[in-house]
Amino acid sequence: MLCYSCAEQGIQQPAVALCRSCTAGLCLEHLRDTASRFASSRILESCHHDTWAVANPPPGASEHPAGGAAG
C-alpha cells in the first residue's frame, strides 16, 4: 500500500499506518503530520485526506485495474 498524500503528489512512498478517520495509507512523515493535527484538535474532527474526491488517474493508468469488458 502506498501513502495517499504522497501518491497525490506523484510520489510512490510505502504506507506505514492508516489514518484513523478515513483509513488512507500514510507514510511516516504524513503519519506524524496527521497525528499532530489530531492531537491539537477536537477528537471528533475529521482528517484532511480527501479520499472520497474523484481524482484524475496518473497518465497511463487504466480506470479499472482488471481491464477488459464485461460480457
C-alpha positions in Angstrom: 0.0 0.0 0.0 1.2 3.5 -0.8 0.9 6.7 1.1 -2.2 8.5 -0.1 -0.8 12.0 0.5 2.4 11.2 -1.4 0.5 9.5 -4.2 -1.5 12.7 -4.8 1.9 14.4 -5.5 3.0 11.6 -7.8 5.4 10.1 -5.3 5.4 6.3 -4.5 6.1 6.1 -0.8 5.1 3.0 1.2 2.5 3.4 3.9 3.4 2.5 7.4 -0.1 3.2 9.0 -3.7 4.0 8.3 -5.4 7.3 9.1 -7.8 6.6 12.0 -10.5 8.7 10.4 -10.6 7.7 6.7 -8.1 4.7 6.6 -5.9 6.3 4.0 -2.4 4.8 3.9 0.2 7.2 5.4 4.0 7.2 5.2 5.9 8.0 8.4 6.1 11.8 7.6 2.4 12.1 6.8 1.5 9.9 9.8 3.4 12.3 12.1 1.7 15.3 10.4 -1.8 13.7 10.8 -1.1 12.6 14.4 -0.1 16.1 15.4 -3.2 17.6 13.7 -5.4 15.2 15.7 -3.5 15.9 18.9 -4.1 19.6 18.6 -7.8 19.4 17.5 -11.0 18.1 18.9 -11.3 14.3 19.0 -14.3 14.2 16.6 -12.8 16.4 13.9 -12.2 14.6 10.7 -8.9 14.3 8.8 -7.8 16.4 5.8 -7.4 13.4 3.4 -9.9 13.8 0.6 -10.2 10.1 -0.2 -13.8 10.5 -1.4 -12.9 13.0 -4.1 -12.7 11.8 -7.7 -9.1 12.2 -8.7 -7.6 12.2 -12.2 -5.7 9.0 -12.7 -2.0 9.3 -13.5 -1.0 9.2 -17.2 -1.1 5.6 -18.5 -3.3 4.3 -15.6 -6.4 2.5 -16.6 -9.7 3.3 -14.8 -10.3 -0.3 -14.0 -7.3 -2.3 -12.8 -8.7 -5.6 -14.1 -9.3 -4.2 -17.5 -11.4 -5.8 -20.2 -15.1 -5.6 -20.9 -17.8 -7.5 -19.1 -19.8 -9.8 -21.1 
